[in-house]
Amino acid sequence: MRRILLGLAIFGSLGNFAFAEAPAVFPAGRIEKPAPAAEVLQEVSAGWRPHVQPILEKPTVSARGPSETFSCQPEHYEFFLDHPDRAVVAWRRIGAKCVAIYPKGPGRFGWSDDHGSEMTWSLIARGPGLRMWFADGKVKPGQVLPAIPGKAVVVLRYQTIRKDDGLILVQQQTDLYLLTDNVTAAIATKLVGGSLTRYAEQGIGNMQSFFSALSWYLERHPDRVDELLRPES
């Protein structure tokens, strides 16, 4: 039942898919605590602060993903950050199983499934080395189980590193702040049978791979760039 956490925490799941070649991800740094609320709020516009402040200050679950460094073309990586729906199309053309992500307006994306789950993601902060999203909706873990409401703030920070030998690397790390009611948290804990924080960290790791592994793949297969970035007709 970890999809309760993953549905609230990430854009999509890659399903059971493996590269023929292993992605060139450099050793990940140790996982630390997410950034404090006051630090994150400084980068949120006044209009969004009333929505995100309660989540940041008193999250039900908070988690930080690993610090990962990988080779890619930064323009591809940033394109996928801003167009996760197009990333899903690219993944499917490679052969991965991904949940559907659809645009709902500038900087807004939706996700839903056959059980009645539905989440809306809004880009609330964008700048050099930063993307921040606010998510609101519900996840229904099964046909006979009730929908679980939740709100989340996801903060992805990254930087481009240019080596003397010409190699271009991107380093990324993501923080998740998830808010739901205590009853829901207790039910989710019982269903997943473990730590919600641990599952949240796994969800953040999946989200990071959603962007990093695809960007790395395009660098290794430049002959497929036009095909994978082509919009659906």
Legacy VTK file of the C-alpha trace (Angstrom):
# vtk DataFile Version 3.0
C-alpha trace
ASCII
DATASET POLYDATA
POINTS 233 float
0.000 0.000 0.000
2.933 2.326 -0.342
1.116 3.994 -3.268
-0.715 6.049 -0.607
2.550 7.852 0.033
3.874 7.727 -3.505
0.689 9.119 -4.999
0.942 12.133 -2.714
4.677 12.503 -3.053
5.623 12.050 -6.703
4.505 12.798 -10.249
4.701 9.233 -11.514
6.058 5.755 -11.119
8.407 4.185 -13.652
6.912 0.746 -13.150
8.950 -2.387 -13.749
11.481 -1.030 -16.216
15.255 -1.292 -16.316
17.834 0.246 -18.629
20.060 -2.026 -20.646
22.814 0.287 -19.394
22.985 1.522 -15.813
22.451 5.298 -15.435
25.663 7.140 -14.627
24.581 8.348 -11.204
27.519 9.212 -8.971
27.458 8.034 -5.341
24.565 9.684 -3.517
25.129 11.746 -0.409
23.592 10.744 2.879
19.985 11.710 3.524
19.564 14.562 5.975
16.577 16.440 7.335
14.557 18.721 5.010
15.205 22.454 5.078
13.411 24.369 7.874
10.091 26.037 7.069
11.411 29.585 7.454
14.086 28.959 4.826
11.615 27.557 2.292
9.033 30.300 2.886
11.544 32.949 1.830
11.290 31.599 -1.724
7.481 31.447 -1.829
5.444 34.366 -3.175
3.046 36.131 -0.807
0.030 34.707 -2.616
1.066 31.110 -1.996
2.307 31.453 1.585
-1.096 30.945 3.272
-1.435 27.662 1.356
2.012 26.241 2.059
2.936 27.631 5.486
0.801 25.151 7.510
2.302 22.268 5.526
5.875 23.451 5.999
5.550 24.280 9.693
3.620 21.206 10.873
3.881 18.429 8.279
2.541 14.990 9.064
5.581 13.594 7.267
8.707 15.299 5.957
11.584 13.694 4.101
14.686 14.545 2.102
15.865 12.581 -0.914
19.475 11.646 -1.604
21.912 14.111 -3.114
22.550 12.704 -6.599
25.002 13.765 -9.284
24.584 12.571 -12.873
25.659 13.508 -16.383
23.162 15.021 -18.820
22.377 18.018 -20.969
20.962 20.581 -18.484
18.451 21.902 -21.015
16.837 18.463 -21.257
16.684 18.094 -17.479
15.099 21.531 -17.023
12.648 20.858 -19.843
11.367 17.774 -18.026
11.135 19.674 -14.732
8.827 22.181 -16.415
6.941 19.618 -18.527
6.480 16.387 -16.516
3.659 15.412 -18.883
6.173 15.342 -21.737
8.543 13.310 -19.572
5.817 10.662 -19.259
5.479 10.558 -23.053
9.260 10.115 -23.403
9.369 7.352 -20.801
6.565 5.479 -22.539
8.359 5.702 -25.879
11.408 4.144 -24.247
9.246 1.337 -22.887
8.505 2.296 -19.283
5.136 2.020 -17.550
4.147 5.456 -16.232
0.989 6.868 -14.744
-0.665 9.600 -16.806
0.168 13.242 -16.148
-1.832 15.882 -17.985
-1.543 19.687 -18.196
-4.233 21.789 -16.489
-2.939 25.241 -17.409
0.359 27.142 -17.123
2.473 25.475 -14.454
-0.353 23.134 -13.357
-0.568 19.380 -13.873
-2.977 16.641 -12.897
-2.727 12.956 -12.080
-5.544 10.455 -11.620
-6.167 6.707 -11.648
-9.000 4.217 -12.076
-9.621 3.981 -8.325
-10.702 7.621 -8.013
-7.401 9.148 -6.957
-6.783 12.674 -8.185
-3.985 15.144 -7.473
-3.245 18.596 -8.874
0.303 19.952 -8.905
1.060 23.682 -9.208
4.491 25.193 -9.802
4.761 27.886 -7.102
8.443 28.861 -7.320
10.834 28.674 -10.235
14.360 30.013 -10.540
17.958 29.047 -11.269
18.490 25.795 -9.428
14.983 25.666 -7.925
11.561 24.198 -8.607
8.826 24.138 -5.967
5.405 22.509 -6.319
2.221 22.544 -4.259
0.009 19.445 -4.491
-3.579 19.039 -3.351
-5.976 16.149 -3.768
-6.802 12.637 -2.663
-5.420 9.151 -3.154
-7.678 6.098 -3.115
-5.556 3.012 -2.349
-8.187 0.532 -3.561
-11.750 0.031 -4.693
-13.095 -0.719 -1.196
-10.924 1.704 0.766
-11.786 5.356 1.386
-10.001 8.194 -0.381
-7.159 9.736 1.615
-6.890 13.543 1.327
-3.558 15.277 1.489
-1.519 18.345 0.624
2.176 18.461 -0.118
5.020 20.838 -0.882
7.948 19.491 -2.902
11.165 21.515 -3.172
13.719 20.382 -5.765
17.122 22.085 -5.775
19.814 21.459 -8.358
23.034 22.875 -9.742
25.050 22.422 -12.915
28.702 21.421 -12.596
31.031 21.830 -15.578
34.236 19.791 -15.287
37.578 20.751 -16.826
37.378 17.777 -19.188
34.085 19.098 -20.632
31.809 16.734 -18.716
28.573 18.410 -17.606
26.934 17.166 -14.423
23.734 18.037 -12.621
23.381 17.591 -8.867
19.882 17.385 -7.408
18.160 16.894 -4.063
14.483 17.086 -3.124
12.549 17.838 0.071
8.976 16.685 0.703
6.512 18.090 3.241
3.219 16.169 3.445
0.150 17.143 5.462
-2.840 14.937 6.197
-5.024 14.397 9.266
-3.895 12.202 12.155
-6.564 9.554 11.518
-5.432 9.228 7.914
-1.800 9.022 9.024
-2.641 6.225 11.457
-4.509 4.274 8.760
-1.676 4.750 6.269
0.888 3.615 8.825
-1.102 0.435 9.458
-1.575 -0.252 5.745
2.052 0.214 4.712
3.272 -1.636 7.771
6.288 0.567 8.345
7.610 4.068 8.693
5.836 6.728 6.633
9.085 8.686 6.531
10.896 5.746 4.964
8.221 5.369 2.284
8.282 9.109 1.675
12.049 8.945 1.137
11.505 6.145 -1.373
8.885 8.254 -3.144
11.262 11.206 -3.350
13.963 8.920 -4.729
11.544 7.727 -7.425
10.661 11.295 -8.322
14.325 12.234 -8.672
14.912 9.217 -10.924
11.888 10.208 -13.005
13.830 13.312 -14.091
17.490 12.291 -13.800
17.457 8.879 -15.479
15.508 10.180 -18.467
17.869 13.140 -18.916
20.857 10.816 -18.673
19.307 8.485 -21.270
18.955 11.324 -23.792
22.618 12.222 -23.354
23.646 8.639 -24.047
21.280 8.334 -27.025
21.298 11.694 -28.838
19.864 10.001 -31.944
16.568 9.599 -30.048
16.238 13.179 -28.772
13.882 14.357 -31.522
11.744 11.235 -31.203
11.435 11.340 -27.418
10.823 15.085 -27.177
8.280 15.175 -30.005
4.804 16.168 -28.706
1.999 13.679 -29.012
-0.100 14.256 -32.109
LINES 1 234
233 0 1 2 3 4 5 6 7 8 9 10 11 12 13 14 15 16 17 18 19 20 21 22 23 24 25 26 27 28 29 30 31 32 33 34 35 36 37 38 39 40 41 42 43 44 45 46 47 48 49 50 51 52 53 54 55 56 57 58 59 60 61 62 63 64 65 66 67 68 69 70 71 72 73 74 75 76 77 78 79 80 81 82 83 84 85 86 87 88 89 90 91 92 93 94 95 96 97 98 99 100 101 102 103 104 105 106 107 108 109 110 111 112 113 114 115 116 117 118 119 120 121 122 123 124 125 126 127 128 129 130 131 132 133 134 135 136 137 138 139 140 141 142 143 144 145 146 147 148 149 150 151 152 153 154 155 156 157 158 159 160 161 162 163 164 165 166 167 168 169 170 171 172 173 174 175 176 177 178 179 180 181 182 183 184 185 186 187 188 189 190 191 192 193 194 195 196 197 198 199 200 201 202 203 204 205 206 207 208 209 210 211 212 213 214 215 216 217 218 219 220 221 222 223 224 225 226 227 228 229 230 231 232
